[in-house]
Each structure stands twice: as structure tokens, then as C-alpha cells.
Amino acid sequence: MLGTGIPTSNACQGGFGWTTTCHATTNGTQVDVGADTRSLGGQSGPATRPQTGSATNPSRDDTGTAPAAPPACTTALCRPNYTVVTLPDVTAADLASFIPAAPAITGEPQGLGVVGMPTNLVATASTHALTGTLFGYDVTVRFSPTAFRFEHGDGTARAASTGGAPWQRLGMPEFSPTATSHVYGEPGRYRVTARVIYQAAVDFGTGAWRPVTGAVTSAGVGYDVRVVEVHTALVARTCIEDPAGPGC
């Protein structure tokens, strides 16, 4: 029996690996009962009793066993205090402030053309990169040539997957048709304009290249061609031999 104002305590062994120290005090009119608990590892805490499942405690099943806690999430997508930033998709229109290099252009014969015969046009461009700011990020934009467009100055134009090459490099005789040649039908002076079509990619500083949707076309570069008529005739002697001969 408890004495007035006298605390008592008993060490008791609880379930689930806990050691419980029970204590009680009374002042003659009421009894205060409490307990301290200590785990086998030495940590203390309030005493608890296993309960069976009920409407007021649905977290336990009918055997009094608490269900296993769900596994903790360890990815950056759900870790507390983390913000996941997704890099934006980039289109060709977004690269308005990045101006790729225009091609270099030449032709064969140099600066000349013959009516009714192919004039060989040759444009060159290479892969290159530009740095700048895009959507608030410091980025590198890489431009790779994929096609060329030639405007011949006579109202016609032609697109080609290559910028062309000189006849000698192609192993062709002069005035042979090529993928980038053009035949003029009238003599005169013509301004040829060449542009290069680039496929772009962006690096947001991660080391990975993200493709850009759409193509980027360079500014045009001009090349002047003087187209002439050439007449031939069969003669017995050259103009040196007969300066008064036909065509001399």
C-alpha cells in the first residue's frame, strides 16, 4: 500500500526490448502513476503499451503489430529541401542573338561563265561554336553545316546537301555539271548569293549537347559572275597565222 507523499518505484521488463521503471506517489486523496523507459541501447523515453487495432488506432493490426514504415525516398526528386530544375527546350528562333558564320564562295571559271554551259559554284563552311547567354544560362551553341542554298541572280535558286568542289578535285573535265553548278541562258553580269543551313546544339555547361529544334540559316555572301557568249568556227588557220581570218 502506498504511503502519503512517498514515491515508490519498481523495475519491470516490458516487451519490444524496453526496460521500464514504474513509480507512483500519493497525497492521500489521489495517486499519480508514471513510468520511464530505457531501451536496450540506453535511450530513454516515455513508456508505451502495445495496443490492438481499433477504430481509434487504425495504424495497428489485430495482432497489435504496427505495419512496416514505407521505405524512405533517397532521390533528388523527392528529397526535402531540394529543387529540381529542368533545362529548357531550345528552338532555332531562340538563337536570334547567336549569328553563325556565313560561307565563303567562289566559282569556275573564276568570275566567268559561258552561256549554255555549267558554271561551277563552290561554297565552304565548317562546324564552329559561339558562347553567350540564353534563358539566363551561360551556354555554348554549336553550329554544324548540313546544306547550302545558292541564289543565282537570274531569278533561280538551288539547295544542295554539299557546298560543292572544284572540277579538278571531283576528277571532272571543265564545264562538267556538278551538284552546285548552274547554266545561264543569257549573257550579262549576275550576283550569286550563297547561304549555309546549320543544325545547332546547345551545351548548358553540363558537357552534354542538346539538339535545337529547327534549322538556322546564315547571312548570304555574294559572288559576281560575268556570263559571256562563246562562238566557235572551223577554220583552216589560227588567228596568228591569218589575222584577217573568221573571228579574228
Buried (B, 14 or more C-beta within 10 A) or exposed (E): EEEEEEEEEEEEEBEEEBBBBBEBBBEEEEEEEEBBBBEEEEEEEEBEEEEEBEEEEEEBEEEEEEEEEEEEEEEEEEEEEEEEEEBBEBEBEBBEEBEBBBBBBBBBBEEEBBBEBBBBBBBBBEEEBBEEEBEEEEBBBBBBBEBBBBBBBBEEEBEBEEBBBBBEEEEBEEBBEBBBBBBBEEBBEBEBBBBBBBBBBBBBEEEEBBEBEEEBEBEBBEBEBEBEEEEEEEEEEEEEEEEEBEEE
